[in-house]
Amino acid sequence: MLARSGYRVLPSGNPDGFPQWSPGALRPQKGCWAPGRVDSGPSAAPQSWPSSLGRAVLGALGLLLLLLTFPVSAWCALKVVPAYERLVVFRLGRLRRPLGPGLVLLLPGLDSFHKVDLRTKAFSVPPCKLACKDRAVVSVGADVQFRIWDPVLSVMAVKDLMSAARLTARNAMARVLLSWSLHEVQGDKPRVGQQLLLEMNEVTLAWGLEVDRVELAVEAVLQPPPRGPGLDSALQLALHLLGGRPLATPAELPLPAPDTAELVSETGDTPSPEPPAEGLLTRLRPVLSETLVSRVGACYQLNVGLPGGTQATYFLDLTTGQGQVGHGPPQAPPDVVLDVTEADLQALLQRELWPLGAYVGGRLRVQGDLAVAMRLEVVLRALG
């Protein structure tokens, strides 16, 4: 990659491998500053003779003043540069070649410099919410190791190198994850990190920065991919360990009532059963208590999808007193909003289905903190 881009990489452990620079030894290449011979053009155009004469006179006066005030001026003019650093020097605003390592001489008032560290450094990309190829949403971060391979480019090409590198890493993560599924990201992090490294280097090499290593860190799966024909056996085992109970299998799930069941109510002898949505209120009111409030401490809004295509809204407020349950949205903004069908609500109330299994299976949609939503298991266990 480096050879194709026209850049020379600093060999590891050899900071002296940088090309030597002279004033004006910059030429535009691929939209950025790059090392090379002095070219004709605006960046390498010779100065007019008054400008050159003025620089020469000021340089001579600065050197004369330095000699007259020696050795006092030595404290300001002499700098010791370690082997792992370089000084990018500007004299009267014009770039000079990098200085160091060792003892270097600067003219006070005429020279300004930027100190560049050539050692390998690292930064972390904070976890952010990104989408995968299979429409899963994950919270993922990264640890990036890098080094400066050209001190002049690192100063000339970009103003804030670290901020630009972090932003580039985040944008590259968003692009790379769109080409990998959730299963591949979790199971093959080194390959994903290698692709992320190549994506970053395509941008950062023009800034004199080379990324050496990227380690991907998947913090959490915020939204699993859409459910397929079945869940993998390893995922079933993980859900069993996390939830403490096995997931409901398709054979155990409540079957929809046949159409002929409605004929029973026509005789007038048997009353129609209470809808599961209304049964939510009936079953929850007796178990509300201060103990349950102290264990859950959250407010939920449940949007229940009814068979006719309509939707009923209920709330469960377990934040104060003994808790409340009722129709409609809560008075205060809920901590979590849950979307579930009436059939799945009945399975939850009968403890045939648990919140974690319903969420992973796509039967329970959560808006808000997933950990708070999983506290509903405490409420279901209280139903007995």
N, C-alpha and C positions, 0 to 999 in steps of 0.2 A: 504493500500500500504506500509506504513511504517513498519507494523508488518511483512509483507511478506519479505521485504528487509532486516530485521534484524537490523533496526536502532531504536533508542529511540528518540522520538521527545521531544523537550523542551516545557513544558506546557507554555501557554501564560501568560505573566506577572510573570514568575518564573525563572529568570536567574540562580538561584542556583540549578536548577534541573539537571545540567550537571553532568555526572559521573566524579568522581575524577580520575586523571591520576597519574601514577608514571613513573619514567624513564624506557623507553623501553616498556611501556604498549601500544604497537601498534602491530597489527597483520594484515597480508594481508587478505582481504576478497573481493571476486568478483572483483579482479583486482585493488583494491584501498586500502587505509588505512582506517581501521575501528576500533572503540573501542572494546575492549574485554580483556580477560585475557592474561597474558604473556604466549606466546607459545614458543615452540622450533622452531628453524629456523633461517635464516639469520637476520631477523629484530629484533629477541629477543635473539640472542646468547649472552651469558655472555662475558664480556670483559676479556682480559688477565690480569694477576695480575700486570704486569708493567704499563699497562694503568690505571687500577683502582688505583694503588698506586700513579701514577702521578697526577691523578685527585684529590685524597684525599690531597696530599701535596699542590697542587696549591690552592685548596679550603681553606685549613687551613691558608696558607700564605695570601690569599685575605681577609679572615675574621680577621686575626691578624692586617693587615694593616688598615683595616676599623676601628678597635678598637683604634689603636694608633693615627689615625688622626681624631677621633670623637671629636667634633661634626661637623667639617668641611665636612667630608666625607658623613655626613647624607644627604646633599643636592643632592648628586649623587646616594646614595644607597637606599634611601627611596622613594617610589612612592605611591601616593594615586590613587587607582583605583575605579572609580564610579561603582555603582551597575549594570549599563547597559554595562559594558566593562569587558573584560578578557585580561590578558597578557599571551601569549604563549611564554614560556621562554626556551632558549637553553643555557646550561652551557657547555662550551668547545665543542659546536657543537652537544651535545646530548639533546634530548627533555626531558623537565621536565613537571610536571603537570601544567595546567593553574592556574595562580594566580589571586586573587581578588574575590570579591570586598574588599575594605578597604585598610589598610596600608600594603605594601609588601616590602620585603628587597631583593635587588639585589646586587651582588658583581661586582663592576666596573672592567672592563677588562676581566671578566670571563663570565658574563651573557649578552646575547643579547635577545631582546624580540620583539614580534609583537603585536601591540594593535588591538584587534578585537571588533567591535561594534555589540552588540546583538539586537539593535533596528530595527524595521521594516523600510526598505528603499525602494526606487523605482528607476527605470530607464525606459527610453523610447526607443523603437525600431523604428528607422526612417522608414518612409514609403518606401516600396519597391514593385516592380512589381512582382506579383505572379499569378499563374493560378489556376482556380477553376475546379471542376469536370466536369462542362458543357462547358469547354474550354473558359470561359470568363477570361479576364485578368483585374485585379484590382490593384490599388495602396493602400496598406494596411499597417498600423503600429499597435503598441500595447504599452500599459502602463503596466508594470510589478511591482508588490509589492512582496518583499521577505524579509527574515530574515536569520541570521546565527544561525543554531541550534547546531552546533558543532564547536567551535573555532579551535580545533586542525586540523580537517579535512580541514577547510577553508584555513589553512596555508600550510598543508603538501600535499594536494591532487592536487592542481593546482596553477600555478605561478601567473597569473593575473585573479582573480576570476570574476571581473566585465566584462572584455572583453570576457571571456569564456561564461559567462551567456548570454550576448547579442548575441553572435554567436549562442548559443544553441537555444535562442528564435527565431531567424530568421529562422534557419533550421527547427525548429518544426512548425513554421507558414507555411512554404512551404509544409511540409508533411500533415498537418491538412487540409489546404484549398483544397488539391486534393481530399478529401473525402466529400466535401460539394459543392453544387451548388451556383451560385451567389445569387439566391433568398433566399436560406437558410442562407447564410452568412449575408445578409442585414437584414433578418427578425428574426434571432435567434442568435444574437451575444453572449448572455450569455452561451448558450450550446457550441458554438464554442470556446469561451474563456475557458470553463471548460475542454474541451478536450485538448486545448493547454497547460493548467496548468498541466494536468496529463502527457503529453508528456515531458514537461520540467523537472518535478520532477523525472522522471525515470532516468534522467542524473544527475541533480544537487544535489540530495540527497547524492550521493557518495562524493560530494565536501563539505558537511556540510552546504549546502544552501537549503532552502525550499521555494518554490514559494507559496505565499498565495493567490494572486489574479491576474488575467489577464483581461484587458479590451481591446477589439479589436476596432480599428478605421479604417473604410473604407474611404480613402481620395477621391478616384475617380474610376470610371469604365472606364478603358482605352480601353477595347474591349468587347462589349457585346457578349453573347453566340450566336451561329448561329441561324438565324431566323427560328422559327417554323411555324405552320399554321397561326398563328395570334398573335398579341401582346395583353397582358393583358390590361384590361380596365383601371386599375390604372396607368399603364405605359403610355397609351394614354393620360390620363389627365395630367400627369407630363410633357410629351412632349409638350402638348398644352400650359401649363403655362410657360415652358422655352422658347419655340420658338415664343410665341405670336400669333401663327396661328395654326389651326387644321392640322393634318397630312393628306396627301392624302390617301384616301381609295382606295382599289383595283379597285372599279368602276370608280374612277376619274383618274386613271393612264392611260397614253397614250397606246392605243392598237397597236400592230404591224400591219403594213399595209399588206393587203392580197397580195398574189403572183400575182394576176391579175392586180395590179396597175401598173406593169411594162409595160403592153400592151399599156398604154396611150401614152407613148413616141414613140411607133413604128409608129404611124400615121404621126408624124412629125409636127402636128398642135399645140401641147401643149408642152412647154419646161419642162424638168424634174426639180422638186423642188430642191432647194439648200440643201445639206446634213446638218444636225444639227451641225456637228463638224465644218464645214466651216462657218455656221451661227454664231458660237461663235465669230469669228473675226469680222464679219460684224456688229453684234449688240453691241459689246463692244467698238469698236473704238470711236463712237460718244460720249460716256458717260465718257471717260477718262478725268480727270481734277485734278488740284492740291488739290481741296477739297476732292476728293475721295482718293487721295494718303495720305492726312493727316489723314483721318478716318481709313484707312485700314493699310497702312504701312507694307506690307508684299509682298513676291514674291512667286507665285504659279506655280507649274508644273502640267498640266493635261494630264493624259494618258487615251485616249478615246478608248474603245474597239469597233471596227467596226463589222458589221454583218458578214463579210467574215472571221472573225477570226484574222484579222490584227489589228494593233494598231497605232493610230495617236497621236503625242505629240504636245502640245501647252504650251505656257507660258503666264502668266499675272503678270507683274512686276509693283507693286504699291508702290515702295520705293523711287523713285526720280522723279522730274519734274512733268509732267502730267501723267506719267505711260506709259507702253508699253504692247502690246499684239501681238503675232505672232506664227509662226510655230517653232517646235523644242524645245529643253530644253533652259532655260535661260542661259545667259552668266555667271552670278554669281550663286552659289549654292542656290537652292530654300529653303524657310522656311518650306514649306509644299508640299508634293507630293500627288496628288489626283488621284485615279483610279475610273473611272465611265464608264458605257456603253453609247453608242450613244443615245439610247432611254431615259435613265435617264437624260442625258445632255439636251435633248430636253425638258423634263419635268421641269428641273430646269430653263431653259431659259424662258419657258412660265409661270413660277411661279406656276406651278401645284404641285411642289415638293420643299421642302426647305432643306437646308443642314443638319439640325439636324435630321429631319425625315429620310432622305436618309441614314445618318450614322447609326442611331439606327436600321434601317431596313436592314442593310447589303448591301445597294445599292451604297454606297459611302465609299470607303476605304481610310483611312487617314494615311499617314506616316509623323509624326512630331507632332507639338503642336496642340491639338484638339481645343483649344480656338482660335488660329490663323485661323484654317480652318473654324470655324463658322463665321468669319468675312466676308465670301463670301456672307452672307445674305445682307450686306450693298451694295455689287455690284449688286446683283439681284434686290434689291429695286430701285437702280438707273436706271435700265433698263426701269422702268415705266410700 
